[in-house]
Amino acid sequence: MMKTEVLTIQSTADREAIRRIGRLLRDGAIVAVPTETVYGLAAKAEKEVVARLDRLKGRPADKRYTLHIGSAEALNRYVPRPSLQARKLMRHLWPGPATLVFEPDKSSLEEIQNMLPTQTYEMLYRDGTLGVRYPDHPVTCALLTEALAPIVAPSANPSRQRPAVSAAEVARYFDGQVVAVIDSPGSCRYQEASTVVRTGCRGLEALREGVFSREDILKAGTVHILFICTGNTCRSPMAEALCRKYLADKFNCGLDAVRERGYSIESAGIAAFEAMPASRHALEISREKKTPLESHRSRGLTDEMIVRADLIFAMTPSHLQTVIAAVPEAKDKCFLLDPSSAIPDPVGQDIEIYRACAEHIERCLSERMNELL
């Protein structure tokens, strides 16, 4: 049995104490640290250290652990290119009581594998995904940063026991088994588990509700995509419908379920009459492609739509210029759907021209979605 120290750290100004605990973590000690939810058992993501952590908690060795980081910038080492949806979740939910499960792409995983020790990589990315927590507790974030090593921190409780929400509770569970318990003002104000949300090849998924509800997650992480043309009766409605179909196929879900996976898709026209149906040939093509447009009604573009959108795709350079002139700060999220050329207006043409237009849009969508999502 070791002697467990209960150490009070009032703030991040206590640099000596923070440096000392950081060194202990770096050297493989297990330290109980507070978060805004519950206490965690912080430990270096190293095989021998995590084996001790498993024994301490009475957990099976194959159970996953979540990486804890002390700043948003620290994520770059572990997820070098988070998706747009992941970045939205990070912006709205971090620091805070949310664990985000990332699915880095193949090239990112190869990059990460070359940077991390093999045992650390295998421990953290068992199925190609990584759970990450950025707690809203300044002292603990300072400790995580000072450790200069990847740190996991499961809840401070033996298996099947209630997570500790005070230094005294941690001491009752683990006195003599951990090196230190950190006591700090503002700890465990929520006293419940973090919400766990996954974003990746299946879109947005609430794996566990906690402080944040599923509705909170959807609001924070939904990516709003807006397609722009002139009258909003042919090109942009077809693009909207084809984009919804692309995402439904990607997520293996129904068209109506795309919104639940965290993607809202809309279209509008810069010179549209209100409430006009899709053009006759656009309706025919949409039926062929199983992307129904019967309920579509045209809408004029508004500044509010531009501000709300995360990605805006225009059919021509003049459409793009109109959007940017209306809301200049939207420039960085505005793109031509086909970066090499305009997508011509098929209005008044025969159905073959509409079909060619839809196929043009479909090809561009596939490229753009892969690039930007």
C-alpha positions in Angstrom: 0.0 0.0 0.0 1.3 3.4 -0.9 0.5 6.7 0.8 -2.2 8.6 -1.0 -1.7 12.4 -0.9 -4.8 14.6 -1.0 -3.5 17.8 -2.7 -5.5 21.0 -3.0 -4.8 23.0 -6.1 -6.7 26.3 -6.0 -6.0 27.5 -9.5 -3.7 27.2 -12.5 -1.5 29.8 -10.8 -0.1 27.1 -8.5 2.5 26.2 -11.0 4.8 24.2 -8.7 2.0 21.7 -7.7 0.9 21.4 -11.4 4.4 20.7 -12.6 4.9 18.1 -9.8 1.7 16.2 -10.7 2.5 16.5 -14.4 5.8 14.8 -13.7 4.1 12.1 -11.7 1.7 11.3 -14.6 4.5 11.4 -17.1 6.4 8.9 -14.9 3.5 6.5 -14.8 1.7 7.4 -11.6 -2.1 7.1 -11.3 -3.7 10.4 -10.0 -7.3 11.1 -9.3 -8.3 14.4 -11.0 -11.6 16.3 -11.0 -13.6 17.3 -14.0 -16.9 19.2 -14.3 -18.7 15.8 -14.4 -17.1 13.3 -12.1 -13.6 12.4 -10.9 -11.3 10.5 -13.2 -8.2 8.3 -12.7 -5.6 9.9 -14.8 -2.9 7.6 -16.2 -0.4 7.5 -19.0 -1.6 5.6 -22.1 1.1 3.0 -21.7 0.6 -0.7 -21.5 2.0 -1.3 -18.0 0.3 1.7 -16.5 -3.1 0.9 -18.1 -2.8 -2.7 -16.9 -2.5 -1.3 -13.3 -5.5 0.9 -14.0 -7.5 -2.1 -15.1 -6.7 -3.9 -12.0 -7.5 -0.9 -9.8 -10.9 -0.5 -11.4 -11.6 -4.2 -11.8 -12.2 -3.7 -15.5 -11.6 -6.2 -18.3 -8.4 -5.5 -20.3 -10.3 -5.2 -23.6 -12.4 -2.2 -22.5 -11.7 1.1 -24.2 -10.3 4.2 -22.6 -10.8 7.8 -23.6 -7.9 10.1 -24.3 -8.1 13.4 -22.2 -6.6 16.6 -23.5 -5.9 19.9 -21.9 -6.5 22.1 -24.9 -8.2 22.0 -28.3 -4.8 22.4 -30.0 -3.7 19.2 -28.4 -6.1 17.3 -30.6 -4.0 17.9 -33.7 -1.5 15.2 -32.7 -4.3 12.6 -32.5 -6.8 13.7 -35.1 -5.0 15.9 -37.6 -7.9 16.5 -39.9 -11.3 16.4 -38.1 -14.4 16.6 -40.3 -16.5 19.6 -40.6 -19.2 18.0 -38.3 -16.5 17.2 -35.7 -15.2 20.7 -35.8 -18.8 22.0 -35.2 -19.2 19.7 -32.2 -15.8 20.8 -30.8 -16.7 24.5 -31.2 -20.0 24.2 -29.4 -19.4 21.4 -26.8 -15.7 21.8 -25.8 -14.4 22.4 -23.2 -17.3 20.6 -21.6 -19.0 17.4 -20.6 -18.8 15.7 -24.0 -16.7 12.8 -25.2 -16.3 12.9 -29.0 -15.5 9.7 -30.8 -13.5 10.5 -34.0 -13.1 8.3 -37.1 -9.8 9.6 -38.7 -9.5 8.7 -42.4 -7.0 6.1 -43.6 -4.2 8.6 -44.4 -4.6 10.3 -41.0 -4.4 6.9 -39.2 -1.2 6.2 -41.1 0.2 9.6 -40.1 -0.7 9.1 -36.5 0.7 5.6 -36.4 4.1 6.9 -37.5 4.0 9.6 -34.7 2.9 7.5 -31.7 4.6 4.6 -29.9 3.1 1.4 -31.3 1.6 0.3 -27.9 0.0 3.8 -27.4 -1.5 3.7 -30.9 -2.9 0.2 -30.5 -4.4 1.1 -27.1 -6.1 4.3 -28.3 -7.2 3.4 -31.8 -8.3 -0.2 -31.5 -11.0 -0.1 -34.2 -9.7 3.0 -36.1 -11.6 5.4 -33.8 -10.6 7.5 -30.9 -12.6 8.9 -28.0 -11.5 12.2 -26.7 -12.5 14.4 -23.8 -11.5 18.0 -23.2 -12.9 18.8 -19.7 -14.1 22.1 -18.6 -11.8 22.3 -15.5 -8.8 24.6 -15.8 -6.7 22.9 -13.2 -7.1 19.4 -14.7 -6.5 20.8 -18.2 -3.2 22.3 -16.9 -2.2 18.9 -15.4 -3.0 17.1 -18.7 -0.9 19.6 -20.6 1.9 19.5 -18.1 2.1 15.7 -18.4 3.5 15.9 -21.9 2.1 12.5 -22.6 -1.2 11.0 -23.8 -3.4 10.5 -20.7 -6.6 8.4 -20.2 -8.9 9.1 -17.3 -11.8 6.7 -16.7 -14.2 7.5 -13.9 -12.8 7.2 -10.4 -14.7 4.2 -9.1 -14.4 0.4 -8.9 -16.4 -1.4 -11.5 -20.1 -1.3 -10.8 -19.8 1.4 -8.1 -21.0 5.0 -8.4 -18.4 7.4 -9.8 -16.8 9.6 -7.2 -17.8 13.2 -7.2 -15.5 14.5 -4.4 -12.0 14.0 -3.2 -13.3 12.3 -0.1 -15.2 9.7 -2.1 -12.1 9.0 -4.2 -10.1 8.5 -1.0 -12.7 6.0 0.3 -12.4 4.0 -2.9 -8.7 4.2 -3.6 -6.8 5.3 -0.5 -3.4 3.7 -0.6 -3.8 2.7 -4.2 -3.3 6.0 -6.1 -0.5 8.4 -5.7 -2.6 11.5 -5.3 -6.1 12.9 -5.3 -6.5 16.4 -6.5 -9.0 18.6 -4.7 -9.9 21.8 -6.5 -12.7 24.5 -6.5 -15.5 24.0 -8.9 -15.1 20.3 -9.3 -17.9 17.9 -10.4 -20.7 20.5 -10.6 -22.8 18.3 -12.9 -22.2 15.0 -11.0 -23.1 12.9 -13.9 -21.3 11.3 -16.9 -20.3 13.1 -20.0 -22.3 12.7 -23.2 -20.6 10.4 -25.7 -21.2 11.3 -29.4 -19.6 9.7 -32.5 -19.1 11.4 -35.8 -17.9 9.6 -38.9 -19.1 7.2 -41.6 -22.5 6.9 -40.0 -23.0 10.6 -39.4 -23.9 11.9 -36.0 -24.6 9.2 -33.3 -25.4 9.8 -29.7 -23.8 6.8 -28.0 -24.6 7.9 -24.5 -26.7 10.8 -23.3 -25.4 12.6 -20.2 -25.2 16.3 -19.4 -26.0 17.0 -23.1 -29.2 15.5 -24.5 -29.5 14.0 -28.0 -31.3 17.2 -29.1 -28.3 19.3 -27.7 -25.9 17.2 -29.8 -28.0 17.5 -32.9 -28.2 21.3 -32.6 -24.5 21.6 -32.0 -23.3 19.2 -34.7 -25.7 19.6 -37.6 -24.0 20.6 -40.8 -26.1 23.0 -42.9 -25.6 22.7 -46.6 -27.1 25.2 -49.0 -27.3 25.0 -52.8 -27.8 28.2 -54.9 -29.1 28.8 -58.4 -31.3 31.4 -60.1 -34.9 30.3 -59.8 -34.7 27.4 -57.4 -36.8 25.2 -59.6 -34.3 22.9 -61.4 -30.5 23.0 -60.6 -30.4 23.7 -56.9 -33.4 21.5 -56.1 -31.9 18.6 -58.0 -28.6 19.3 -56.2 -30.3 19.3 -52.8 -32.1 16.0 -53.5 -29.1 14.3 -55.0 -27.0 15.4 -52.0 -29.5 14.0 -49.6 -29.4 10.7 -51.6 -25.6 10.7 -51.5 -25.6 11.1 -47.7 -28.3 8.5 -47.2 -26.3 6.0 -49.2 -23.1 6.9 -47.3 -24.8 6.4 -43.9 -27.0 3.5 -45.1 -30.2 5.2 -44.0 -33.4 6.5 -45.5 -33.6 9.9 -47.1 -35.7 11.2 -44.2 -33.1 10.0 -41.7 -30.3 12.2 -43.1 -31.4 15.1 -40.8 -31.1 12.8 -37.8 -27.5 12.0 -38.8 -26.7 15.7 -38.5 -27.0 17.0 -42.0 -29.6 19.7 -43.0 -29.8 20.3 -46.8 -31.6 23.2 -48.4 -31.7 25.1 -51.7 -32.7 28.7 -52.7 -32.5 31.0 -55.7 -31.1 34.5 -56.1 -34.1 35.5 -58.2 -36.7 33.0 -57.2 -40.4 33.4 -57.1 -41.8 32.1 -53.9 -43.5 28.7 -53.6 -43.1 27.5 -57.2 -42.8 23.7 -57.7 -39.8 22.1 -59.3 -39.9 22.2 -63.1 -41.5 19.3 -65.0 -38.3 17.8 -66.3 -36.5 18.2 -62.9 -39.4 16.2 -61.4 -39.0 13.5 -64.0 -35.3 13.2 -63.5 -35.7 13.1 -59.7 -38.1 10.2 -60.0 -35.6 8.3 -62.2 -32.9 8.8 -59.6 -35.2 8.1 -56.6 -34.7 11.6 -55.2 -38.3 12.9 -55.1 -39.0 16.6 -55.5 -42.8 16.6 -55.5 -42.9 18.5 -52.2 -40.3 21.1 -53.3 -41.3 24.8 -53.4 -39.0 27.5 -54.5 -37.5 30.1 -52.0 -35.6 33.3 -52.5 -32.2 33.5 -51.0 -31.9 35.5 -47.7 -29.0 36.7 -45.6 -30.3 34.5 -42.8 -29.9 31.4 -44.9 -26.3 32.4 -45.9 -25.4 33.0 -42.2 -26.9 29.7 -41.1 -25.2 27.6 -43.7 -21.9 25.8 -43.1 -21.3 25.1 -46.7 -22.7 27.0 -49.7 -22.5 25.6 -53.2 -23.3 27.9 -56.2 -24.0 26.8 -59.8 -22.2 29.7 -61.5 -19.6 32.4 -60.6 -22.3 35.0 -60.7 -24.3 33.2 -58.1 -21.2 32.9 -55.9 -20.5 36.6 -56.3 -24.1 37.5 -55.3 -23.8 35.4 -52.1 -20.5 37.0 -51.1 -21.7 40.5 -51.9 -24.7 40.0 -49.6 -22.7 38.5 -46.7 -18.9 39.1 -47.2 -18.0 37.2 -44.1 -19.4 34.0 -45.8 -16.7 34.0 -48.4 -14.7 31.1 -46.8 -17.7 28.7 -46.8 -18.8 29.5 -50.4 -17.8 27.3 -53.3 -18.7 26.6 -56.9 -20.2 23.1 -57.1 -18.0 22.5 -60.1 -14.8 24.3 -59.4 -13.7 24.1 -63.1 -16.9 25.5 -64.8 -20.4 26.7 -64.4 -23.3 24.3 -64.3 -25.5 25.6 -67.2 -29.2 26.4 -66.6 -31.3 23.7 -68.3 -34.5 25.7 -68.1 -36.5 25.6 -71.3 -34.5 22.7 -72.7 -35.5 19.1 -73.3 -35.3 16.3 -70.8 -31.9 15.1 -72.1 -30.4 18.4 -71.2 -31.9 18.1 -67.7 -30.5 14.5 -67.4 -27.1 15.7 -68.4 -27.3 18.6 -65.8 -28.3 16.1 -63.1 -25.4 13.8 -63.9 -23.0 16.8 -63.9 -24.3 17.8 -60.5 -24.0 14.2 -59.3 -20.4 13.9 -60.3 -19.5 17.2 -58.7 -21.3 16.3 -55.5 -19.3 13.1 -55.1 -16.1 15.0 -55.3 -17.1 17.9 -53.2 -18.6 15.8 -50.3 -15.4 13.7 -50.1 -13.3 16.9 -50.0 -15.2 19.0 -47.5 -17.1 16.6 -45.2 
